[in-house]
Amino acid sequence: MRTDLQATNGRASGLVDVLDRVLDKGLVVAGDIKISLAEVELLTIRIRLIVCSIDKAEQIGLDWWRYDSHLAPGRDRLAIENQALKKQIRSLEKRVAARNGKPGGRGRSTQ
């Protein structure tokens, strides 16, 4: 535990202990909010909140940030490269179709 965060009254130390335990073990908060009028449900909001360290999240399989293009650096580069490769494949498919004399191609006559 870090000693530079400890206060003389022990409150900061207690807070550090609580945060350390929450991040190590994790904390789940779950709840539903339902809005009804005359016993007719109009709106339901489901709230699920997990507070834990990144290591703990990866242990339990919650690593969605690795695959989110808005959060993971370099994803834009991969998307651009993917589009360029798709364009190259379409170009090669057209060239193959043209050589085989398929409709839409400029096929050579073999006679």
N, C-alpha and C positions, 0 to 999 in steps of 0.2 A: 504494500500500500504506500502511496505517496505521503510523505510526512510534511511536505510544504503546504498541503491543503488543510492540515489539522489546525483547528482553532483552539484557543485556550479553554473554551467552554465545552468542547466536545461535539458541538452541533455539526460543524463541517465534517468532522471525522465520521459521524453517523450517516450523514448524507452521502459521503464517498462510499461507505460500506454498502448502503442501500443501492446506489447506482451500480457498484461493482457486482453485487448479487443479481440485480435485475438484468444487467447486460450479460452476465455469465449464464444464468439459468433461463432468462426470458420472462416476459410478462405478456399475458393475453387478456385483452379486454373485448368482450363480446356483448352486443346488445341489440335490441330491436326497438324502433320507435314507430308506433302505429297511430295514425290520425283517423278517427272515425266520427261520423255524424249520424245520429239516430241509428246506431248499431250497424252502419254501413261503412266498411273500411274504405277510406279514400286514398290513403298513402301509407306505405310501409317503407321504412328506411332501415336497412340492416348495416350495422357497424361492426367491423372486425378489425382490431388493432393489435399488432404484435410488436413489442419492443424488445429487441435483443441485439447482441453484437453481430457484426458481419460474419464472423466465424461460426457462431451458433446458427445463423440463418442459413449458411451454406450447409451445415451439418444436417439440417432438417429439410433441405431441398428448396429453400426460398432464395434462389439466386436470379430472380427475374431481371435485375438491373444489368446483368451481363449481356442480355439479349435485347434490351430496349435500345433502339437506335437513337433515341433522344438523350440517353444517359451514357452510353458506351462510346468512348472516343474511337474514332477510326471507322465507325459504321458507315458514315457517308462515303468514305473512300471505297469501301467494299461494295456499296450499292452502285457507285459510278462504274467501278470495274465490272460488276455483274452486268450492267446495262451494255457496256462496250462489248463484252463477250457475247451477249445475246445478239447484238447487231452483227457481229462478225459471223456468228453461226447462220443467221438469216442470209447474209451475203454468200456464204459458202454453199448453202442449200440452193440458192438461186443459180449459182454457177454450175452445180452438179445437175440440176434440172435442165439447164440450157444445153449442156453437153449431151445429155441423154435424149434430147429432142422432145421433151415433155411440153404440153401446152403452156404457153406463157413464156417459154424460153426461146432463145434464138438458135436453136439446135442446128448443127452442121449436117448437111446431107452426106450420107455414107455411100452414095452411088458414084 
